[in-house]
Amino acid sequence: MILTEEQQAAVSCQESVFLTACPGSGKTRTITAKLGRCLEEVEGSSRAVACITYTNAAVHEIETRVRRTLSLREVWALDISTIHSFCLNNIFRPHAHKLEQFRQGFKVIGQDSEEFEALVNQTRASHGKRSSSRDVDEFAQLRQDINGTVEGAPILSGNISVAEALEFWRLMYERGFVDFSSILFWSHRLCIDYPEICNYLSARFAWILVDEFQDTTDLQTAIFSEIYRCGNTRFFLVGDLCQSIFGFAGASPALAEAFATEIHARRDFSLSFNFRSSQLVVNDAERIFQRAPPMVAEGRNKYLNLATEYNHAENPTAAVIEHFLPRIQQLGITLGESAVLASSWFKLIPIAKELRRQGIPVLGPGARPYRRQRLFSILAERICGHLCEPDFESLVGVERALYETLLEATNRLPLRLFSYEGRLLVYKILADARHVQENSQLGSEFLYALAARVSERLLSAEYLKVPEVDMLRASVVEMEADMRRNKVDPDSLTVDELGILARPKRALKLLTFHAAKGREFGAVAMVDLNEGSIPFYQARTNEEFEEARRLFYVGLTRAEKYLMYAPDARDYRNRPTRYLGQGYLGLC
């Protein structure tokens, strides 16, 4: 693997490191190279290496790169996961029986599950309040700090009371449910009450690599601290304090710096070359945050002479349809390479509706007509993605989705999936899927037939037991009901539409700035760039304004070739955001 001098220096260091990486700096390549170096170090021992990143998409990307370059024998020593999966599989799942609330078992629920929504509605009703469409999102933002204090944006805004939050969790635990924020809270509590857990983790993991470290929360750093104190684990932390944008989830640059200091991590390594963007885009980024050393364009787009453009459009939808889409067509940039970013989903919904009305393929609000947490949904999407574009990346995606589906369905770790036998099973499932596609009508018939074939294979290979064999079919029943509730005809759903959710190369992406983190696009339109949106009108503290600046920075640094800024001319109450004006970009 070819590395720059900056990357090689960081990878070669045998001490704990906090590596500062600018946008587009090849940090995934650096992490992959470091994983290889760490695996060489533990080869022949019983020790392992963990790599923790922020999203499932990042897990998939790193895992794909690692498995392209390392043998399957070496992959056995790897644990690549999000922080929630790491805590769930290494701390909470093995030890939850030690907690009174979960002695009878537990079920993980996400905010898109019916169970989560029912708990929200019951909590609101018990406090004499009517439920609204935003309640589920707000309850999902609730969390507890290391002392059990209730926190989260809805608490600060007063939309949810502390009493409601405590009632919500009480009802959840009574039913044997646990949400993602609770996994972290209880994992930390287990680490404190049972020190042998961290002794084991420290003995097992010689290295823990953490991607996007600037977005690590107090609970996460507290868990890492307990592992570090056992004395057997080194850390390789990769992040960028200029891209810390998850303050509402408890992250802050100060937390990242404090933990780096605690573990005596070296801070003298940085990645300053941007291999993503043109120098003109990089120049804009440097006007928002001047880095030391300065960020420099160094990739294939370095000399591309496409100036960033300012378009004070009538509204965000007009900015996209009348200006952005014709411009990218003129430049020869495809829809699949392009994205529209805004500060909230609310601003993207009318854009998505109009684009769909005009027959333009789009991934954004309303793209998935069923709940994402349905057991079979992600596996079905990954399989369809491979049917549409059969390559190694999609194959690894199917393997990962199958692993997660089995883990959720059975609460058993299906580790033998990552073997020759497991790869053969995946090939058989994909052959079955192709056969089903060729011999059934599209839509719900395809989903039911696919679920049946997959269940048969998993039962035959003893991944599922007889009482579990109908779980995938039951999930399809739930998906069909979701679609009907959303006024989508299940029979109209195609393999291509399912596959595009896993391999979205032909559709325009509509994303919030937060959701776009870690992504890159040939062309980017940043819309609704007004004071009141970014920074948000409720911002009061210096840290809130600084986080808004970091959010703007994240948005513009997603662009590789072409970047358009589009404030909303109809917003008579709020002028274009300060980051477009003097002192920053100087465009208005």
RASUL-V213272 format. One record per pair of residues at least 4 apart in sequence whose ideal C-beta (glycine too) atoms are under 8 Angstrom apart, sorted by the first residue. I is the first residue (numbers start at 1). J is the second residue. Records with the same first field share a line. If there is no record, write none. Layout:
I = J, J
This chain:
1 = 29, 32, 33, 36, 69
3 = 7, 8, 11, 29, 30, 33
4 = 8, 26, 271, 273
5 = 9
6 = 10, 269, 270, 271, 272, 273
7 = 11, 26, 29, 30, 33, 271
8 = 12
9 = 13, 269
10 = 17, 19, 30, 34, 236, 269, 271
11 = 30, 33, 34, 37
12 = 37
13 = 17, 266, 269
14 = 234
15 = 234, 264, 265, 266
16 = 234, 235, 236, 237, 263, 264, 265, 266
17 = 235, 236, 237, 265, 266, 269
18 = 213, 237, 239, 256, 260, 265, 266, 267, 269
19 = 27, 30, 236, 237, 238, 239, 269, 270, 271
20 = 239, 240, 241, 267, 269, 270, 271
21 = 25, 27, 30, 238, 239, 240, 270, 271
22 = 240, 242, 270, 271, 272, 273, 274, 291, 295
23 = 240, 243, 274, 276, 277, 285, 295, 554, 557
24 = 274, 275, 276, 277, 299, 520, 557
25 = 30, 271, 272, 273, 274, 275
26 = 30, 271, 273, 275
27 = 31, 211, 238, 271
28 = 32, 58, 61, 62, 65, 211
29 = 33, 65
30 = 34, 238, 271
31 = 35, 51, 62, 209, 211, 236, 238
32 = 36, 62, 65, 66, 69
33 = 37
34 = 38, 209, 236
35 = 39, 49, 51, 62, 66, 70, 78, 209
36 = 40, 66, 69, 70
37 = 41
38 = 42, 49, 206, 207, 209, 236
39 = 43, 49, 70, 74, 77, 78
41 = 206, 207
42 = 47, 48, 49, 77, 206, 207
43 = 74, 77
45 = 206
46 = 204
47 = 77, 203, 204, 205, 206
48 = 77, 78, 79, 204, 205, 206
49 = 77, 78, 79, 205, 206, 207, 208, 209
50 = 78, 79, 80, 81, 86, 205, 207, 208, 209
51 = 62, 78, 79, 80, 81, 208, 209, 210, 211
52 = 81, 82, 83, 86, 208, 209, 210, 211
53 = 58, 59, 62, 80, 81, 82, 210, 211, 212
54 = 58, 82, 83, 211, 212, 215, 517, 518
55 = 59, 82, 517, 518
56 = 60, 82
57 = 61, 518
58 = 62, 211, 212, 518
59 = 63, 80, 81, 82, 85, 400
60 = 64, 396, 397, 400
61 = 65
62 = 66, 80, 211
63 = 67, 80, 396, 400
64 = 68, 392, 393, 396, 397
65 = 69
66 = 70, 75, 78, 80
67 = 72, 75, 396
68 = 392
70 = 74, 75
71 = 75
72 = 76, 418, 419, 420
74 = 78
75 = 418
76 = 418
79 = 86, 89, 90, 205
81 = 85, 86, 89
82 = 86
83 = 87, 184, 216, 220
84 = 88, 180, 183, 184
85 = 89
86 = 90, 91
87 = 91, 92, 183, 184, 187, 223
88 = 92, 93, 108, 183, 187
89 = 93, 94, 407, 413
90 = 94, 201
91 = 95, 187, 190, 191, 197, 201, 223
92 = 96, 178, 183, 186, 187, 190
93 = 411
95 = 99, 190, 194, 197
96 = 102, 105, 106, 178, 186
97 = 102, 103
98 = 190, 193, 194
99 = 103, 186, 189, 190
101 = 173
102 = 106, 173, 176, 178, 186
104 = 176
105 = 176, 411
106 = 176, 177, 178
107 = 115, 176, 177, 178
108 = 177, 178, 179, 180, 183, 408
109 = 113, 115, 116, 172, 177, 178, 179, 373
110 = 116, 179, 180, 372, 373
111 = 116, 136, 137, 139, 140, 179
112 = 116, 136, 371, 372, 373
113 = 117, 371, 373
114 = 118, 371
115 = 119, 175, 177
116 = 120, 136, 139, 140, 177, 179
117 = 121, 136
118 = 122
119 = 123, 139, 168, 171, 172, 175, 177
120 = 124, 131, 135, 136, 139, 168
121 = 125, 131, 135
122 = 126, 171
123 = 127, 139, 164, 167, 168, 171
124 = 129, 130, 131, 135, 164
125 = 129, 131
126 = 167
127 = 161, 163, 164, 167
131 = 135
134 = 138
135 = 139
136 = 140
137 = 141
138 = 142, 153, 154, 159, 160
139 = 154, 160, 165, 168
140 = 179, 181
141 = 152, 153, 154, 248, 249
142 = 150, 151, 152, 154, 155, 160, 165, 168, 181
143 = 150, 151, 152, 181, 184, 185, 217, 219, 249, 250
144 = 148, 149, 150, 151, 181, 182, 185
145 = 149, 151, 218, 219, 250
146 = 188, 218, 219, 222
148 = 185
150 = 155, 162, 165, 166
151 = 155, 250
152 = 156, 160, 165, 248
153 = 157, 248
154 = 159, 160
155 = 160, 161, 162, 165
157 = 538
160 = 164, 165
161 = 165
162 = 166
163 = 167
164 = 168
165 = 169
166 = 170
167 = 171
168 = 172
169 = 173, 182
170 = 174
171 = 175
172 = 177, 178, 179, 182
173 = 177, 178
178 = 182, 183, 186
179 = 183
180 = 184
181 = 185
182 = 186
183 = 187
184 = 188, 217, 219, 220, 223
185 = 189, 219
186 = 190
187 = 191, 219, 223
188 = 192, 219, 222, 223, 226
189 = 193
190 = 194, 197
191 = 195, 197, 198, 222, 223, 226, 227
192 = 226
195 = 199, 226
196 = 200
197 = 201
198 = 202, 226, 227, 229, 230
199 = 203, 230
200 = 204
201 = 205, 227, 230, 233
202 = 227, 228, 230, 231, 232, 233
203 = 230, 232
205 = 227, 233
206 = 232, 233, 234
207 = 233, 234, 235, 236
208 = 224, 227, 233, 234, 235, 236
209 = 235, 236, 237, 238
210 = 216, 224, 235, 236, 237, 238, 239
211 = 238, 239
212 = 216, 238, 239, 243, 517, 518
213 = 237, 238, 239, 256
214 = 239, 240, 241, 243, 244, 251, 253, 256
215 = 239, 244, 245, 246, 249, 251
216 = 220, 221, 224, 239, 251, 255, 256, 259
217 = 221, 246, 249, 250, 251, 255
218 = 222, 250, 255
219 = 223, 250
220 = 224
221 = 225, 255, 256, 258, 259
222 = 226
223 = 227
224 = 228, 235, 259
225 = 229, 259, 262, 263
226 = 230
227 = 233
228 = 233, 235, 262, 263
235 = 263, 265
237 = 256, 259, 260, 265
239 = 243, 244, 256
240 = 244
241 = 253, 256, 257
242 = 289, 291, 550, 553
243 = 517, 550, 553, 554, 557
244 = 251, 252, 253, 256, 547, 550
245 = 513, 514, 517, 547, 550, 551, 554
246 = 250, 251, 514
247 = 251, 252, 543, 544, 547
251 = 255, 256
252 = 256, 543
253 = 257
254 = 258
255 = 259
256 = 260
257 = 261
258 = 262
259 = 263
260 = 265, 267
261 = 265
270 = 293
272 = 291, 293, 294, 295, 296
273 = 295, 296, 297, 298
274 = 282, 295, 296, 297, 298, 299, 557
275 = 298, 299
276 = 299, 301, 520, 557, 560
277 = 281, 282, 285, 297, 299, 301, 557, 559, 560, 561
278 = 282, 297, 301, 302, 303, 304, 305, 306, 560, 561
279 = 283, 296, 297, 302, 303, 304
280 = 284, 304, 305, 306, 307, 308
281 = 285, 297, 308, 556, 557, 559, 560, 561, 563
282 = 286, 295, 296, 297
283 = 287
284 = 288, 308, 556, 563, 585
285 = 289, 295, 553, 556, 557
286 = 290, 291, 294, 295
287 = 584, 585, 586
288 = 549, 552, 553, 556, 579, 584, 585
289 = 549, 550, 553
290 = 294
291 = 295
297 = 301, 302
298 = 302
301 = 560, 561
304 = 561
306 = 331, 561, 562
308 = 556, 559, 562, 563, 564, 565
309 = 327, 562, 563, 564, 565
310 = 564, 565, 580, 587, 588
311 = 319, 323, 564, 565, 566
312 = 566, 567, 569, 576, 588
313 = 318, 319, 322, 323, 527, 566, 567, 568, 569
314 = 318, 319, 569, 570
315 = 319, 568, 569, 570
316 = 320, 340, 342, 347, 348, 350, 351, 527, 528, 566, 568
317 = 321, 350, 351, 354
318 = 322, 323
319 = 323, 324, 525, 527, 564, 566, 568
320 = 324, 325, 340, 351, 355, 525, 527, 566
321 = 325, 354, 355, 358
322 = 326
323 = 327, 564, 566
324 = 328, 338, 340, 523, 525, 564, 566
325 = 329, 360, 508
326 = 330
327 = 331, 523, 562, 564
328 = 333, 334, 335, 338, 522, 523, 562
329 = 333
331 = 523, 561, 562
333 = 337, 338, 522, 523, 561, 562
334 = 338, 506, 522
335 = 360, 361, 506, 507, 508
336 = 504, 505, 506, 507, 508
337 = 521, 522, 523
338 = 508, 509, 521, 522, 523, 524, 525
339 = 508, 509, 510, 511, 516, 519, 521, 523, 524, 525, 558
340 = 348, 351, 364, 508, 509, 510, 511, 524, 525, 527
341 = 511, 512, 513, 516, 524, 525, 526, 527, 555, 558
342 = 347, 348, 510, 512, 513, 526, 527, 528, 533
343 = 347, 512, 513, 528, 533, 534, 536, 551
344 = 348, 512, 528, 533
345 = 349, 365, 512
347 = 351, 527, 528, 533
348 = 352, 364, 365, 510, 511, 512
349 = 353, 365, 366
350 = 354
351 = 355, 364, 510, 527
352 = 356, 362, 364, 365, 366, 367, 510
353 = 357, 366
354 = 358
355 = 360, 362, 508, 510
356 = 360, 362, 366
360 = 508
361 = 500, 506, 507, 508
362 = 367, 507, 508, 509, 510
363 = 367, 500, 501, 504, 507, 508, 509, 510
364 = 508, 509, 510, 511
365 = 510
366 = 486
367 = 501
368 = 372, 377, 501
369 = 482, 483, 486, 488, 493
370 = 374, 377, 478, 479, 480, 482, 483, 486
371 = 377, 478, 479, 482
372 = 377, 378
373 = 377
374 = 475, 478, 479, 482
375 = 405, 408, 409, 471, 472, 474, 475
376 = 380, 405, 447, 451, 472, 475, 476, 479
377 = 381, 475, 479
378 = 382, 401, 404, 405, 502
379 = 383, 398, 401, 402, 404, 405, 454
380 = 384, 447, 450, 451, 498
381 = 385, 401, 498, 499, 501, 502
382 = 386, 394, 397, 398, 400, 401, 502
383 = 387, 398, 401, 429, 430, 433, 450
384 = 388, 433, 495, 496, 498, 499, 502
385 = 389, 394, 397, 398, 498, 499, 500, 501, 502, 503
386 = 390, 391, 394, 395, 397, 398, 430, 433, 499
387 = 430, 433, 434, 437, 495, 499
388 = 495, 496, 499, 500, 503
389 = 394, 499, 503, 505
390 = 394, 395, 430
391 = 395
392 = 396
393 = 397
394 = 398, 502, 503
395 = 399, 426, 430
396 = 400
397 = 401, 502
398 = 402, 426, 429, 430
399 = 403, 417, 418, 422, 423, 426
400 = 404
401 = 405
402 = 406, 414, 417, 426, 429
403 = 407, 414, 417, 418
404 = 408
405 = 409, 472
406 = 410, 412, 414, 417, 458, 463, 464
407 = 411, 412, 413, 414
409 = 464, 468, 471, 472
410 = 414, 463, 464, 465, 468
414 = 422, 463
416 = 421, 422
417 = 422, 425, 426, 463
418 = 422
419 = 423
420 = 424
421 = 425, 461
422 = 426
423 = 427
424 = 428
425 = 429, 457, 461, 463
426 = 430
427 = 431
428 = 432, 457
429 = 433, 453, 454, 457
430 = 434
431 = 435
432 = 436, 450, 453, 454, 457
433 = 437, 450, 453
434 = 438
435 = 439, 453
436 = 440, 446, 449, 450, 453
437 = 446, 495
440 = 445, 446, 449
441 = 445, 446, 491
442 = 446, 491, 493, 494, 495
443 = 447, 489, 490, 491, 492, 493, 494
444 = 448, 476, 480, 490, 491, 493
445 = 449, 491
446 = 450, 495
447 = 451, 476, 479, 480, 490, 493
448 = 452, 473, 476
449 = 453
450 = 454
451 = 455, 472, 473, 475, 476
452 = 456, 472, 473
453 = 457
454 = 458, 472
455 = 459, 464, 469, 470, 471, 472, 473
456 = 460
457 = 461
458 = 463, 464, 469
459 = 463, 464, 465, 466, 469
464 = 468, 469, 471
465 = 469
470 = 474
471 = 475
472 = 476
473 = 477
474 = 478
475 = 479
476 = 480
477 = 481
478 = 482
479 = 483, 490
480 = 484, 490
481 = 485
482 = 486
483 = 488, 489, 490, 493
484 = 488, 490
488 = 492, 493
489 = 493
493 = 497, 498
494 = 498
495 = 499
496 = 500
497 = 501
498 = 502
499 = 503
500 = 504, 505, 506, 507
504 = 509
509 = 519, 521
511 = 515, 516, 519
512 = 516
513 = 517, 534, 551, 552, 554, 555
514 = 551
516 = 554, 555, 558
517 = 554
519 = 558
520 = 558, 559, 560
521 = 558, 559, 560
522 = 559, 560, 561, 562
523 = 559, 560, 561, 562, 563, 564
524 = 555, 556, 558, 559, 562, 563, 564
525 = 564, 566
526 = 552, 555, 556, 563, 564, 565, 566
527 = 566, 568
528 = 533, 534, 566, 567, 568, 571
529 = 533, 534, 552, 565, 566, 567, 568, 576, 577, 579, 580
530 = 534, 567, 568, 571, 574, 575, 576, 577
531 = 535, 537, 574, 575, 576, 577, 578
532 = 536, 537, 571, 573, 574
533 = 537, 574, 577
534 = 548, 551, 552, 577, 579
535 = 539, 544, 545, 548, 549, 577, 578
536 = 544, 548
537 = 574
539 = 544, 545, 548
540 = 544
541 = 545
542 = 546
543 = 547
544 = 548
545 = 549
546 = 550
547 = 551
548 = 552
549 = 553, 579
550 = 554
551 = 555
552 = 556, 577, 579
553 = 557
554 = 558
556 = 563
559 = 563
565 = 580, 585, 587
567 = 571, 575, 576, 577, 580, 588
575 = 588
576 = 580, 581, 587, 588
577 = 581
578 = 583, 584
579 = 584, 585
580 = 584, 585, 587, 588
581 = 585, 586, 587, 588
582 = 586
